[in-house]
Amino acid sequence: MHQMSEMTTEILEQNVGKVVLVRLRGGKKLRGKLKGFDQHLNLVLEETDDTTDIENAKKLGLIIVRGDNVVLISPPPR
């Protein structure tokens, strides 16, 4: 298990309460409001949509994403 760097923690803390895009292993894409996270990069997202197939985005609501499935986290494009 890898530990997060302080910089990662800082960036995530700045985005708590904001919408983030999360890409998971296997290519799944999620968009949701970052509610919280822990040192393993487990994420709590609310108002989450599965945007893997943008034509048929699915509402997932409040979810927890296991950190070892996360490939990328980014703020949405402006």
N, CA, C and O atoms as a printed pandas DataFrame, in Angstrom:
     atom_number atom_name residue_name chain_id  residue_number  x_coord  y_coord  z_coord
0              1         N          MET        A               1    0.852   -1.204    0.000
1              2        CA          MET        A               1    0.000    0.000    0.000
2              3         C          MET        A               1    0.881    1.244    0.000
3              4         O          MET        A               1    1.753    1.392    0.856
4              5         N          HIS        A               2    0.655    2.127   -0.948
5              6        CA          HIS        A               2    1.479    3.335   -1.005
6              7         C          HIS        A               2    0.835    4.450   -0.189
7              8         O          HIS        A               2   -0.389    4.574   -0.136
8              9         N          GLN        A               3    1.676    5.252    0.442
9             10        CA          GLN        A               3    1.183    6.402    1.198
10            11         C          GLN        A               3    1.077    7.604    0.261
11            12         O          GLN        A               3    1.857    7.742   -0.682
12            13         N          MET        A               4    0.121    8.453    0.527
13            14        CA          MET        A               4   -0.036    9.649   -0.291
14            15         C          MET        A               4    1.000   10.684    0.108
15            16         O          MET        A               4    1.403   10.757    1.269
16            17         N          SER        A               5    1.426   11.479   -0.850
17            18        CA          SER        A               5    2.342   12.565   -0.543
18            19         C          SER        A               5    1.547   13.716    0.085
19            20         O          SER        A               5    0.325   13.788   -0.039
20            21         N          GLU        A               6    2.274   14.612    0.762
21            22        CA          GLU        A               6    1.618   15.783    1.362
22            23         C          GLU        A               6    0.966   16.640    0.293
23            24         O          GLU        A               6   -0.093   17.228    0.514
24            25         N          MET        A               7    1.609   16.707   -0.874
25            26        CA          MET        A               7    1.075   17.521   -1.962
26            27         C          MET        A               7   -0.281   16.979   -2.426
27            28         O          MET        A               7   -1.218   17.742   -2.661
28            29         N          THR        A               8   -0.370   15.649   -2.555
29            30        CA          THR        A               8   -1.637   15.028   -2.956
30            31         C          THR        A               8   -2.723   15.376   -1.945
31            32         O          THR        A               8   -3.834   15.756   -2.317
32            33         N          THR        A               9   -2.389   15.240   -0.657
33            34        CA          THR        A               9   -3.343   15.553    0.411
34            35         C          THR        A               9   -3.811   16.997    0.296
35            36         O          THR        A               9   -5.001   17.289    0.417
36            37         N          GLU        A              10   -2.863   17.893    0.061
37            38        CA          GLU        A              10   -3.173   19.318   -0.041
38            39         C          GLU        A              10   -4.133   19.590   -1.205
39            40         O          GLU        A              10   -5.120   20.310   -1.055
40            41         N          ILE        A              11   -3.827   19.002   -2.363
41            42        CA          ILE        A              11   -4.667   19.208   -3.547
42            43         C          ILE        A              11   -6.073   18.663   -3.297
43            44         O          ILE        A              11   -7.065   19.307   -3.638
44            45         N          LEU        A              12   -6.151   17.471   -2.697
45            46        CA          LEU        A              12   -7.468   16.895   -2.413
46            47         C          LEU        A              12   -8.234   17.756   -1.410
47            48         O          LEU        A              12   -9.434   17.983   -1.566
48            49         N          GLU        A              13   -7.526   18.239   -0.368
49            50        CA          GLU        A              13   -8.204   19.080    0.630
50            51         C          GLU        A              13   -8.790   20.333   -0.009
51            52         O          GLU        A              13   -9.878   20.775    0.363
52            53         N          GLN        A              14   -8.067   20.906   -0.973
53            54        CA          GLN        A              14   -8.549   22.113   -1.662
54            55         C          GLN        A              14   -9.797   21.824   -2.481
55            56         O          GLN        A              14  -10.566   22.735   -2.786
56            57         N          ASN        A              15  -10.003   20.557   -2.840
57            58        CA          ASN        A              15  -11.138   20.202   -3.704
58            59         C          ASN        A              15  -12.295   19.549   -2.957
59            60         O          ASN        A              15  -13.278   19.150   -3.581
60            61         N          VAL        A              16  -12.200   19.432   -1.634
61            62        CA          VAL        A              16  -13.331   18.906   -0.864
62            63         C          VAL        A              16  -14.495   19.879   -1.032
63            64         O          VAL        A              16  -14.340   21.090   -0.873
64            65         N          GLY        A              17  -15.660   19.327   -1.356
65            66        CA          GLY        A              17  -16.838   20.166   -1.579
66            67         C          GLY        A              17  -16.985   20.601   -3.029
67            68         O          GLY        A              17  -17.980   21.222   -3.404
68            69         N          LYS        A              18  -15.978   20.267   -3.848
69            70        CA          LYS        A              18  -16.032   20.629   -5.268
70            71         C          LYS        A              18  -16.224   19.376   -6.113
71            72         O          LYS        A              18  -15.980   18.256   -5.663
72            73         N          VAL        A              19  -16.667   19.592   -7.345
73            74        CA          VAL        A              19  -16.861   18.481   -8.274
74            75         C          VAL        A              19  -15.514   18.056   -8.840
75            76         O          VAL        A              19  -14.719   18.891   -9.271
76            77         N          VAL        A              20  -15.266   16.757   -8.835
77            78        CA          VAL        A              20  -14.044   16.208   -9.418
78            79         C          VAL        A              20  -14.401   15.105  -10.407
79            80         O          VAL        A              20  -15.465   14.491  -10.330
80            81         N          LEU        A              21  -13.484   14.875  -11.335
81            82        CA          LEU        A              21  -13.603   13.759  -12.272
82            83         C          LEU        A              21  -12.643   12.679  -11.796
83            84         O          LEU        A              21  -11.481   12.962  -11.502
84            85         N          VAL        A              22  -13.123   11.445  -11.721
85            86        CA          VAL        A              22  -12.294   10.333  -11.250
86            87         C          VAL        A              22  -12.292    9.251  -12.316
87            88         O          VAL        A              22  -13.350    8.812  -12.768
88            89         N          ARG        A              23  -11.100    8.822  -12.716
89            90        CA          ARG        A              23  -11.000    7.695  -13.644
90            91         C          ARG        A              23  -10.534    6.487  -12.850
91            92         O          ARG        A              23   -9.595    6.577  -12.060
92            93         N          LEU        A              24  -11.200    5.351  -13.065
93            94        CA          LEU        A              24  -10.885    4.128  -12.331
94            95         C          LEU        A              24  -10.211    3.115  -13.241
95            96         O          LEU        A              24  -10.297    3.197  -14.467
96            97         N          ARG        A              25   -9.534    2.151  -12.606
97            98        CA          ARG        A              25   -8.985    1.022  -13.363
98            99         C          ARG        A              25  -10.124    0.387  -14.134
99           100         O          ARG        A              25  -11.246    0.298  -13.637
100          101         N          GLY        A              26   -9.836   -0.055  -15.348
101          102        CA          GLY        A              26  -10.888   -0.652  -16.166
102          103         C          GLY        A              26  -11.603    0.385  -17.008
103          104         O          GLY        A              26  -12.477    0.039  -17.802
104          105         N          GLY        A              27  -11.242    1.668  -16.848
105          106        CA          GLY        A              27  -11.770    2.703  -17.735
106          107         C          GLY        A              27  -13.037    3.400  -17.291
107          108         O          GLY        A              27  -13.513    4.301  -17.982
108          109         N          LYS        A              28  -13.598    3.008  -16.152
109          110        CA          LYS        A              28  -14.828    3.672  -15.687
110          111         C          LYS        A              28  -14.515    5.116  -15.300
111          112         O          LYS        A              28  -13.466    5.397  -14.721
112          113         N          LYS        A              29  -15.439    6.033  -15.627
113          114        CA          LYS        A              29  -15.263    7.445  -15.294
114          115         C          LYS        A              29  -16.412    7.905  -14.410
115          116         O          LYS        A              29  -17.579    7.632  -14.693
116          117         N          LEU        A              30  -16.069    8.603  -13.343
117          118        CA          LEU        A              30  -17.069    9.129  -12.419
118          119         C          LEU        A              30  -16.916   10.633  -12.305
119          120         O          LEU        A              30  -15.823   11.179  -12.450
120          121         N          ARG        A              31  -18.040   11.291  -12.040
121          122        CA          ARG        A              31  -18.029   12.732  -11.773
122          123         C          ARG        A              31  -18.878   12.930  -10.527
123          124         O          ARG        A              31  -20.048   12.548  -10.501
124          125         N          GLY        A              32  -18.295   13.525   -9.496
125          126        CA          GLY        A              32  -19.060   13.743   -8.276
126          127         C          GLY        A              32  -18.404   14.768   -7.380
127          128         O          GLY        A              32  -17.273   15.192   -7.616
128          129         N          LYS        A              33  -19.131   15.161   -6.348
129          130        CA          LYS        A              33  -18.608   16.138   -5.399
130          131         C          LYS        A              33  -17.782   15.399   -4.344
131          132         O          LYS        A              33  -18.276   14.484   -3.685
132          133         N          LEU        A              34  -16.523   15.804   -4.193
133          134        CA          LEU        A              34  -15.625   15.170   -3.238
134          135         C          LEU        A              34  -16.034   15.549   -1.824
135          136         O          LEU        A              34  -15.938   16.710   -1.426
136          137         N          LYS        A              35  -16.494   14.553   -1.068
137          138        CA          LYS        A              35  -16.958   14.807    0.293
138          139         C          LYS        A              35  -15.841   14.552    1.300
139          140         O          LYS        A              35  -15.780   15.192    2.349
140          141         N          GLY        A              36  -14.951   13.600    0.967
141          142        CA          GLY        A              36  -13.850   13.299    1.880
142          143         C          GLY        A              36  -12.949   12.226    1.301
143          144         O          GLY        A              36  -13.247   11.625    0.269
144          145         N          PHE        A              37  -11.821   11.995    2.001
145          146        CA          PHE        A              37  -10.844   10.995    1.565
146          147         C          PHE        A              37   -9.991   10.603    2.758
147          148         O          PHE        A              37  -10.009   11.274    3.790
148          149         N          ASP        A              38   -9.241    9.508    2.615
149          150        CA          ASP        A              38   -8.320    9.118    3.681
150          151         C          ASP        A              38   -6.927    8.882    3.108
151          152         O          ASP        A              38   -6.690    9.118    1.923
152          153         N          GLN        A              39   -6.008    8.417    3.952
153          154        CA          GLN        A              39   -4.609    8.277    3.526
154          155         C          GLN        A              39   -4.415    7.202    2.472
155          156         O          GLN        A              39   -3.362    7.157    1.835
156          157         N          HIS        A              40   -5.401    6.331    2.267
157          158        CA          HIS        A              40   -5.298    5.288    1.234
158          159         C          HIS        A              40   -5.920    5.745   -0.080
159          160         O          HIS        A              40   -6.031    4.963   -1.024
160          161         N          LEU        A              41   -6.327    7.015   -0.141
161          162        CA          LEU        A              41   -6.964    7.586   -1.318
162          163         C          LEU        A              41   -8.364    7.004   -1.549
163          164         O          LEU        A              41   -8.898    7.096   -2.654
164          165         N          ASN        A              42   -8.958    6.406   -0.510
165          166        CA          ASN        A              42  -10.371    6.051   -0.604
166          167         C          ASN        A              42  -11.131    7.375   -0.667
167          168         O          ASN        A              42  -10.842    8.296    0.096
168          169         N          LEU        A              43  -12.096    7.467   -1.570
169          170        CA          LEU        A              43  -12.815    8.721   -1.790
170          171         C          LEU        A              43  -14.286    8.557   -1.432
171          172         O          LEU        A              43  -14.891    7.522   -1.712
172          173         N          VAL        A              44  -14.851    9.577   -0.815
173          174        CA          VAL        A              44  -16.298    9.637   -0.623
174          175         C          VAL        A              44  -16.801   10.706   -1.583
175          176         O          VAL        A              44  -16.419   11.872   -1.492
176          177         N          LEU        A              45  -17.665   10.289   -2.504
177          178        CA          LEU        A              45  -18.222   11.206   -3.494
178          179         C          LEU        A              45  -19.732   11.271   -3.315
179          180         O          LEU        A              45  -20.375   10.251   -3.067
180          181         N          GLU        A              46  -20.300   12.470   -3.441
181          182        CA          GLU        A              46  -21.760   12.584   -3.397
182          183         C          GLU        A              46  -22.251   13.185   -4.712
183          184         O          GLU        A              46  -21.487   13.787   -5.466
184          185         N          GLU        A              47  -23.544   13.005   -4.963
185          186        CA          GLU        A              47  -24.149   13.454   -6.227
186          187         C          GLU        A              47  -23.339   12.922   -7.408
187          188         O          GLU        A              47  -23.094   13.639   -8.379
188          189         N          THR        A              48  -22.926   11.658   -7.313
189          190        CA          THR        A              48  -22.029   11.064   -8.306
190          191         C          THR        A              48  -22.778   10.554   -9.528
191          192         O          THR        A              48  -23.855    9.967   -9.420
192          193         N          ASP        A              49  -22.182   10.791  -10.691
193          194        CA          ASP        A              49  -22.678   10.226  -11.951
194          195         C          ASP        A              49  -21.583    9.344  -12.531
195          196         O          ASP        A              49  -20.402    9.683  -12.458
196          197         N          ASP        A              50  -21.975    8.205  -13.109
197          198        CA          ASP        A              50  -21.062    7.367  -13.887
198          199         C          ASP        A              50  -21.105    7.926  -15.300
199          200         O          ASP        A              50  -22.110    7.785  -15.997
200          201         N          THR        A              51  -20.011    8.561  -15.727
201          202        CA          THR        A              51  -19.973    9.221  -17.034
202          203         C          THR        A              51  -19.138    8.425  -18.044
203          204         O          THR        A              51  -18.673    8.979  -19.040
204          205         N          THR        A              52  -18.950    7.132  -17.787
205          206        CA          THR        A              52  -18.176    6.282  -18.699
206          207         C          THR        A              52  -18.787    6.347  -20.093
207          208         O          THR        A              52  -18.083    6.546  -21.083
208          209         N          ASP        A              53  -20.098    6.177  -20.160
209          210        CA          ASP        A              53  -20.834    6.326  -21.423
210          211         C          ASP        A              53  -21.616    7.626  -21.304
211          212         O          ASP        A              53  -22.712    7.651  -20.744
212          213         N          ILE        A              54  -21.049    8.708  -21.835
213          214        CA          ILE        A              54  -21.605   10.049  -21.630
214          215         C          ILE        A              54  -23.042   10.160  -22.147
215          216         O          ILE        A              54  -23.822   10.965  -21.638
216          217         N          GLU        A              55  -23.392    9.358  -23.152
217          218        CA          GLU        A              55  -24.761    9.376  -23.688
218          219         C          GLU        A              55  -25.755    8.816  -22.675
219          220         O          GLU        A              55  -26.917    9.220  -22.645
220          221         N          ASN        A              56  -25.286    7.875  -21.839
221          222        CA          ASN        A              56  -26.167    7.221  -20.862
222          223         C          ASN        A              56  -25.586    7.324  -19.457
223          224         O          ASN        A              56  -25.411    6.313  -18.777
224          225         N          ALA        A              57  -25.285    8.555  -19.022
225          226        CA          ALA        A              57  -24.724    8.750  -17.682
226          227         C          ALA        A              57  -25.709    8.220  -16.646
227          228         O          ALA        A              57  -26.912    8.467  -16.737
228          229         N          LYS        A              58  -25.186    7.485  -15.655
229          230        CA          LYS        A              58  -26.044    6.910  -14.612
230          231         C          LYS        A              58  -25.827    7.641  -13.301
231          232         O          LYS        A              58  -24.689    7.917  -12.921
232          233         N          LYS        A              59  -26.911    7.954  -12.608
233          234        CA          LYS        A              59  -26.815    8.590  -11.297
234          235         C          LYS        A              59  -26.483    7.528  -10.248
235          236         O          LYS        A              59  -27.182    6.521  -10.134
236          237         N          LEU        A              60  -25.415    7.759   -9.486
237          238        CA          LEU        A              60  -25.015    6.808   -8.446
238          239         C          LEU        A              60  -25.238    7.370   -7.043
239          240         O          LEU        A              60  -25.311    6.607   -6.080
240          241         N          GLY        A              61  -25.346    8.689   -6.916
241          242        CA          GLY        A              61  -25.552    9.306   -5.612
242          243         C          GLY        A              61  -24.298    9.277   -4.759
243          244         O          GLY        A              61  -23.206    9.568   -5.246
244          245         N          LEU        A              62  -24.449    8.922   -3.472
245          246        CA          LEU        A              62  -23.339    8.899   -2.514
246          247         C          LEU        A              62  -22.611    7.565   -2.616
247          248         O          LEU        A              62  -23.214    6.509   -2.421
248          249         N          ILE        A              63  -21.319    7.609   -2.921
249          250        CA          ILE        A              63  -20.548    6.369   -3.053
250          251         C          ILE        A              63  -19.178    6.494   -2.387
251          252         O          ILE        A              63  -18.692    7.596   -2.132
252          253         N          ILE        A              64  -18.576    5.357   -2.116
253          254        CA          ILE        A              64  -17.194    5.299   -1.645
254          255         C          ILE        A              64  -16.394    4.558   -2.707
255          256         O          ILE        A              64  -16.775    3.467   -3.131
256          257         N          VAL        A              65  -15.281    5.156   -3.134
257          258        CA          VAL        A              65  -14.410    4.543   -4.133
258          259         C          VAL        A              65  -13.140    4.089   -3.443
259          260         O          VAL        A              65  -12.476    4.882   -2.776
260          261         N          ARG        A              66  -12.796    2.822   -3.596
261          262        CA          ARG        A              66  -11.550    2.312   -3.019
262          263         C          ARG        A              66  -10.351    2.946   -3.706
263          264         O          ARG        A              66  -10.288    3.007   -4.934
264          265         N          GLY        A              67   -9.407    3.411   -2.914
265          266        CA          GLY        A              67   -8.252    4.131   -3.440
266          267         C          GLY        A              67   -7.428    3.346   -4.435
267          268         O          GLY        A              67   -6.871    3.930   -5.365
268          269         N          ASP        A              68   -7.334    2.021   -4.265
269          270        CA          ASP        A              68   -6.485    1.258   -5.180
270          271         C          ASP        A              68   -7.124    1.075   -6.557
271          272         O          ASP        A              68   -6.502    0.508   -7.455
272          273         N          ASN        A              69   -8.362    1.550   -6.729
273          274        CA          ASN        A              69   -8.990    1.523   -8.049
274          275         C          ASN        A              69   -8.835    2.842   -8.800
275          276         O          ASN        A              69   -9.141    2.926   -9.990
276          277         N          VAL        A              70   -8.354    3.875   -8.095
277          278        CA          VAL        A              70   -8.285    5.214   -8.685
278          279         C          VAL        A              70   -7.028    5.353   -9.545
279          280         O          VAL        A              70   -5.915    5.102   -9.083
280          281         N          VAL        A              71   -7.223    5.755  -10.800
281          282        CA          VAL        A              71   -6.108    6.000  -11.712
282          283         C          VAL        A              71   -5.817    7.509  -11.743
283          284         O          VAL        A              71   -4.656    7.918  -11.763
284          285         N          LEU        A              72   -6.883    8.339  -11.748
285          286        CA          LEU        A              72   -6.717    9.763  -11.950
286          287         C          LEU        A              72   -7.849   10.516  -11.257
287          288         O          LEU        A              72   -9.000   10.079  -11.266
288          289         N          ILE        A              73   -7.506   11.642  -10.662
289          290        CA          ILE        A              73   -8.516   12.558  -10.104
290          291         C          ILE        A              73   -8.199   13.931  -10.657
291          292         O          ILE        A              73   -7.050   14.370  -10.606
292          293         N          SER        A              74   -9.209   14.620  -11.188
293          294        CA          SER        A              74   -8.946   15.974  -11.677
294          295         C          SER        A              74  -10.181   16.852  -11.497
295          296         O          SER        A              74  -11.305   16.354  -11.429
296          297         N          PRO        A              75   -9.960   18.157  -11.421
297          298        CA          PRO        A              75  -11.118   19.048  -11.416
298          299         C          PRO        A              75  -11.736   19.016  -12.801
299          300         O          PRO        A              75  -11.031   18.752  -13.775
300          301         N          PRO        A              76  -13.039   19.277  -12.922
301          302        CA          PRO        A              76  -13.652   19.249  -14.247
302          303         C          PRO        A              76  -13.142   20.420  -15.072
303          304         O          PRO        A              76  -12.732   21.439  -14.515
304          305         N          PRO        A              77  -13.162   20.283  -16.405
305          306        CA          PRO        A              77  -12.743   21.405  -17.248
306          307         C          PRO        A              77  -13.662   22.602  -17.016
307          308         O          PRO        A              77  -14.858   22.430  -16.781
308          309         N          ARG        A              78  -13.125   23.776  -17.080
309          310        CA          ARG        A              78  -13.913   25.002  -16.820
310          311         C          ARG        A              78  -14.791   25.347  -18.006
311          312         O          ARG        A              78  -15.519   26.339  -17.968
